[in-house]
Amino acid sequence: MKQVYIVDDDESVRSSLAFFLSASGFEVRAYAGGRELVADAAYLAGCVLLDVRMPGMDGFAVIAALSAHRARLPIVIMSGHGDIASAVRAMQAGALDFLEKPFDEKMLLDILARVFAFHGHRVRDHDRRTEALTRMTSLSERELEVLQGLMAGHSNKVLAYDLGISVRTVEMHRASMMDRLGVRSLAEALRIAFDCGAETVTTDTASNCAA
């Protein structure tokens, strides 16, 4: 079941939204303020409906805190009528969409469907890149240089000349590189490399990115 987290200091808004979304098939948790959501963020997986103007910790501070905690929670901003500037600012800060209060229930469901679909793709892309970077950290500096040369379309002979080593040594590094990456074909190795942008990655930066 898809989860939605409502963050609004207005109890009537929280109650009505929670009732509607629960009836629409979502699992709902409501928060009266941003601090409570941020405190739970590490354990949450779902979409956040976030009010912009709240006492104590406003929507912008919540977005910043979630970003600092690297919480992968898609955010939909709820803003009062005539407060579009705040909604735009929130989207620039990382929110995916916004709703003007009062909003149409069908529009809310449409936005949630779009956000969940988009976020699913983004999470899969992130996970694929993280896995690729993790594999890349196993490569030696020379193996990475060989892989980068292959990405550029260079033959073993050209790589040997560029690196000042023999063709046989290039072949040995190439075989070792593929073994470390856990692949059987050059196409698989190249896919992993392109997933993590290995043309600009060194073993040190790969380690940092995967951390």
C-alpha positions as CSV (number, residue, x, y, z in Angstrom):
1,M,0.0,0.0,0.0
2,K,1.4,3.5,-0.9
3,Q,2.1,5.7,2.0
4,V,1.3,9.4,2.3
5,Y,2.6,11.7,5.1
6,I,0.5,14.8,5.8
7,V,2.4,17.7,7.5
8,D,0.1,20.6,8.4
9,D,-0.4,22.5,11.6
10,D,-4.1,22.8,10.8
11,E,-5.9,19.9,12.5
12,S,-9.0,20.1,10.2
13,V,-6.8,19.9,7.1
14,R,-4.9,16.9,8.5
15,S,-8.2,15.1,9.5
16,S,-10.0,15.7,6.2
17,L,-7.0,14.7,4.1
18,A,-6.3,11.6,6.2
19,F,-9.9,10.5,5.9
20,F,-10.1,11.1,2.1
21,L,-6.7,9.4,1.3
22,S,-7.4,6.4,3.6
23,A,-10.7,5.9,1.8
24,S,-8.8,6.2,-1.5
25,G,-6.5,3.3,-0.6
26,F,-3.5,5.0,0.8
27,E,-1.8,4.4,4.1
28,V,-1.7,7.7,5.9
29,R,0.2,9.2,8.8
30,A,-0.4,12.8,9.8
31,Y,2.1,15.2,11.5
32,A,1.2,18.5,13.2
33,G,4.7,19.9,12.4
34,G,7.8,19.4,10.4
35,R,10.1,18.4,13.3
36,E,8.2,15.2,13.9
37,L,8.4,14.2,10.3
38,V,12.1,14.9,10.1
39,A,12.7,12.9,13.2
40,D,11.0,9.9,11.6
41,A,12.4,10.4,8.1
42,A,15.0,7.6,8.2
43,Y,12.2,5.1,8.6
44,L,9.7,6.5,6.1
45,A,9.0,5.5,2.5
46,G,6.3,7.4,0.7
47,C,5.1,10.8,-0.4
48,V,5.0,13.9,1.8
49,L,2.1,16.4,1.5
50,L,3.8,19.4,3.1
51,D,2.3,22.7,4.1
52,V,4.6,25.7,3.4
53,R,3.6,28.1,6.2
54,M,3.8,26.5,9.6
55,P,5.1,27.8,13.0
56,G,8.4,26.7,14.3
57,M,9.7,24.8,11.3
58,D,8.2,25.9,7.9
59,G,8.1,23.9,4.7
60,F,11.4,25.2,3.4
61,A,13.2,24.2,6.6
62,V,11.6,20.7,6.3
63,I,12.8,20.3,2.8
64,A,16.3,21.4,3.7
65,A,16.4,19.1,6.7
66,L,15.2,16.1,4.6
67,S,17.9,16.9,2.0
68,A,20.6,17.0,4.7
69,H,19.4,13.6,6.0
70,R,19.5,12.3,2.4
71,A,15.9,11.2,2.9
72,R,14.4,10.0,-0.5
73,L,10.9,11.2,0.1
74,P,9.1,12.9,-2.8
75,I,7.4,16.1,-1.6
76,V,4.2,17.8,-2.7
77,I,3.8,21.3,-1.4
78,M,0.4,22.6,-0.2
79,S,0.2,26.4,-0.4
80,G,-2.5,28.9,0.4
81,H,-4.3,30.7,-2.5
82,G,-2.2,33.5,-3.9
83,D,1.1,32.0,-2.5
84,I,2.4,30.7,-5.8
85,A,5.8,32.3,-5.2
86,S,6.4,30.2,-2.1
87,A,5.3,27.0,-4.0
88,V,7.8,27.8,-6.8
89,R,10.5,28.4,-4.3
90,A,9.8,25.1,-2.7
91,M,9.9,23.3,-6.0
92,Q,13.3,24.9,-6.7
93,A,14.4,23.5,-3.4
94,G,13.4,20.0,-4.3
95,A,9.6,19.6,-4.1
96,L,8.1,17.7,-7.0
97,D,4.7,19.5,-7.3
98,F,2.4,21.8,-5.5
99,L,-1.3,22.2,-4.7
100,E,-3.2,25.4,-4.0
101,K,-5.6,25.2,-1.0
102,P,-8.4,24.5,-1.3
103,F,-7.7,21.9,-3.9
104,D,-9.8,19.4,-5.9
105,E,-9.7,15.9,-4.7
106,K,-9.2,14.4,-8.2
107,M,-6.3,16.8,-8.8
108,L,-4.7,15.5,-5.6
109,L,-5.1,11.9,-6.6
110,D,-3.7,12.7,-10.1
111,I,-0.7,14.4,-8.6
112,L,0.0,11.6,-6.2
113,A,-0.2,9.0,-9.0
114,R,2.3,11.1,-11.1
115,V,4.6,11.6,-8.1
116,F,4.7,8.0,-7.1
117,A,5.4,6.9,-10.7
118,F,8.2,9.4,-11.2
119,H,9.7,8.7,-7.8
120,G,9.7,5.0,-8.5
121,H,11.8,5.5,-11.6
122,R,14.1,7.9,-9.8
123,V,14.7,5.4,-6.9
124,R,15.4,2.6,-9.4
125,D,17.9,4.9,-11.3
126,H,19.5,5.8,-8.0
127,D,19.8,2.2,-6.9
128,R,21.3,1.2,-10.2
129,R,23.9,4.0,-10.0
130,T,24.7,3.1,-6.4
131,E,25.2,-0.6,-7.3
132,A,27.4,0.4,-10.3
133,L,29.5,2.7,-8.2
134,T,29.9,0.0,-5.5
135,R,31.2,-2.4,-8.2
136,M,33.6,0.3,-9.6
137,T,35.3,0.6,-6.2
138,S,36.7,-2.9,-6.6
139,L,38.7,-1.9,-9.7
140,S,42.4,-1.0,-9.5
141,E,43.6,2.3,-11.0
142,R,45.0,0.5,-14.1
143,E,41.8,-1.6,-14.6
144,L,39.8,1.6,-14.4
145,E,42.1,3.2,-17.1
146,V,41.5,0.2,-19.3
147,L,37.8,0.4,-18.8
148,Q,37.8,4.1,-19.6
149,G,39.7,3.4,-22.8
150,L,37.3,0.8,-23.9
151,M,34.4,3.2,-23.2
152,A,36.2,5.6,-25.6
153,G,36.2,2.9,-28.3
154,H,39.9,2.1,-28.2
155,S,41.2,-1.3,-29.2
156,N,43.6,-3.3,-27.0
157,K,46.5,-2.3,-29.3
158,V,45.7,1.4,-28.9
159,L,45.2,1.1,-25.1
160,A,48.6,-0.7,-24.9
161,Y,50.3,2.2,-26.7
162,D,48.5,4.9,-24.7
163,L,49.3,3.2,-21.4
164,G,52.8,2.2,-22.3
165,I,52.2,-1.5,-21.6
166,S,51.9,-4.6,-23.8
167,V,48.8,-5.9,-25.5
168,R,49.0,-9.0,-23.4
169,T,49.0,-6.9,-20.2
170,V,46.0,-4.9,-21.4
171,E,44.2,-8.2,-22.0
172,M,45.0,-9.4,-18.5
173,H,43.8,-6.1,-16.9
174,R,40.6,-6.3,-19.1
175,A,39.9,-9.9,-17.9
176,S,40.6,-8.9,-14.3
177,M,38.3,-5.9,-14.6
178,M,35.5,-8.0,-15.9
179,D,36.0,-10.5,-13.2
180,R,35.9,-7.9,-10.5
181,L,32.7,-6.3,-11.9
182,G,31.1,-9.8,-12.0
183,V,30.3,-9.6,-15.7
184,R,30.9,-12.0,-18.7
185,S,30.8,-9.6,-21.6
186,L,32.3,-6.2,-22.4
187,A,28.7,-4.9,-23.1
188,E,27.8,-5.6,-19.4
189,A,31.0,-3.9,-18.2
190,L,30.3,-0.8,-20.3
191,R,26.7,-0.7,-19.1
192,I,27.9,-0.6,-15.5
193,A,30.5,2.0,-16.4
194,F,28.0,4.3,-18.1
195,D,25.6,3.9,-15.2
196,C,28.0,5.6,-12.9
197,G,29.8,7.9,-15.4
198,A,33.1,6.1,-15.2
199,E,34.6,8.3,-17.9
200,T,35.1,10.9,-15.2
201,V,35.5,8.6,-12.2
202,T,38.7,7.6,-10.4
203,T,38.9,4.8,-7.8
204,D,39.0,7.5,-5.1
205,T,35.9,9.4,-6.3
206,A,34.0,6.1,-6.9
207,S,34.7,5.2,-3.3
208,N,33.4,8.6,-2.1
209,C,30.3,8.4,-4.3
210,A,29.4,4.9,-3.1
211,A,29.8,5.8,0.6
